[in-house]
Amino acid sequence: MSTKTAWRARRALLAGKPFRSDNTRVDIDEGVLWLYRSAVVRRVVGGWLLSTCGWPTNTTFDRLGVWVSGSLYRSRGVIYVCGHRWRGDTRLVVDDAGTIIQMD
């Protein structure tokens, strides 16, 4: 289950409003959700680009999990999004509803 911070950051980014809480912030000008110094969610044409930025931690999964309509989890070091393997640093684009648009 995702934290309040993850949901509040998602709502802020979708609404175009700034947000900051501890290690998470939303930059409206760039259309980015930052976790520490990593852009884990970025606005792209037609949707939102998700990335672990090389940090597949519980906190990263918490922030990304609210952007995917299905499941996001790890099993034996492998990341799965909606049942599909994902490296975490390859292209994963979702729409506002969390439906996967592109996954490389």
C-alpha positions as CSV (number, residue, x, y, z in Angstrom):
1,M,0.0,0.0,0.0
2,S,1.3,3.4,-1.0
3,T,1.9,6.2,1.4
4,K,0.0,9.5,1.7
5,T,3.1,11.2,0.4
6,A,3.1,9.2,-2.9
7,W,-0.6,9.9,-3.5
8,R,-0.3,13.6,-2.6
9,A,2.7,14.0,-4.9
10,R,0.8,12.3,-7.8
11,R,-2.3,14.5,-7.3
12,A,-0.1,17.6,-7.2
13,L,1.8,16.7,-10.4
14,L,-1.5,15.9,-12.3
15,A,-3.0,19.2,-11.1
16,G,0.0,21.2,-11.9
17,K,0.6,22.3,-8.3
18,P,3.9,22.3,-6.4
19,F,4.4,19.8,-3.6
20,R,7.2,19.1,-1.2
21,S,7.5,16.6,1.7
22,D,10.8,15.3,3.1
23,N,12.6,13.5,0.2
24,T,9.8,14.1,-2.4
25,R,9.0,17.2,-4.4
26,V,7.1,18.1,-7.5
27,D,8.6,20.6,-10.0
28,I,5.7,22.0,-12.1
29,D,7.9,23.9,-14.6
30,E,9.8,20.7,-15.5
31,G,6.8,18.4,-15.0
32,V,8.8,16.1,-12.7
33,L,8.3,14.2,-9.5
34,W,11.7,14.1,-7.7
35,L,12.7,11.6,-5.1
36,Y,15.9,12.9,-3.6
37,R,17.8,14.0,-6.8
38,S,16.3,11.4,-9.1
39,A,13.4,12.2,-11.5
40,V,11.3,9.1,-11.0
41,V,8.3,10.5,-12.9
42,R,8.5,12.9,-15.8
43,R,5.9,14.3,-18.1
44,V,6.4,13.2,-21.7
45,V,4.2,13.6,-24.8
46,G,1.1,11.5,-24.2
47,G,1.8,10.4,-20.7
48,W,4.3,9.9,-17.8
49,L,7.7,8.3,-18.0
50,L,8.5,6.2,-14.9
51,S,12.0,5.2,-13.8
52,T,13.7,3.8,-10.8
53,C,16.8,5.9,-11.8
54,G,18.9,2.9,-10.7
55,W,17.4,3.0,-7.2
56,P,14.9,0.1,-6.9
57,T,14.3,0.8,-3.2
58,N,11.0,0.5,-1.2
59,T,10.6,4.3,-1.3
60,T,11.1,4.4,-5.1
61,F,8.5,1.6,-5.5
62,D,6.1,3.5,-3.2
63,R,6.4,6.7,-5.3
64,L,6.0,4.8,-8.6
65,G,3.3,2.4,-7.5
66,V,0.6,5.1,-7.5
67,W,1.2,5.7,-11.2
68,V,0.5,2.1,-12.4
69,S,-3.1,0.9,-12.6
70,G,-1.9,-2.7,-11.9
71,S,0.8,-4.1,-9.7
72,L,4.4,-3.1,-9.3
73,Y,6.6,-5.5,-7.3
74,R,9.9,-7.2,-7.1
75,S,10.5,-10.9,-7.0
76,R,14.0,-12.3,-6.6
77,G,15.5,-9.1,-7.8
78,V,13.3,-8.8,-10.9
79,I,10.9,-5.9,-11.2
80,Y,7.4,-6.6,-12.6
81,V,4.8,-4.1,-13.8
82,C,1.3,-5.5,-14.4
83,G,2.9,-9.0,-14.7
84,H,5.6,-7.9,-17.2
85,R,9.3,-7.8,-16.5
86,W,10.8,-4.3,-16.3
87,R,14.4,-3.4,-15.8
88,G,13.5,-0.1,-14.1
89,D,15.8,2.0,-16.2
90,T,14.1,1.3,-19.6
91,R,11.2,3.2,-21.0
92,L,7.9,2.8,-19.2
93,V,5.2,5.3,-20.1
94,V,1.7,5.4,-18.6
95,D,-1.3,7.6,-19.1
96,D,-3.1,9.6,-16.4
97,A,-5.1,6.5,-15.5
98,G,-2.0,4.4,-15.0
99,T,-2.5,2.3,-18.2
100,I,0.8,1.2,-19.8
101,I,1.3,3.0,-23.1
102,Q,4.8,1.9,-23.9
103,M,7.2,-0.5,-22.2
104,D,10.7,-1.4,-23.5
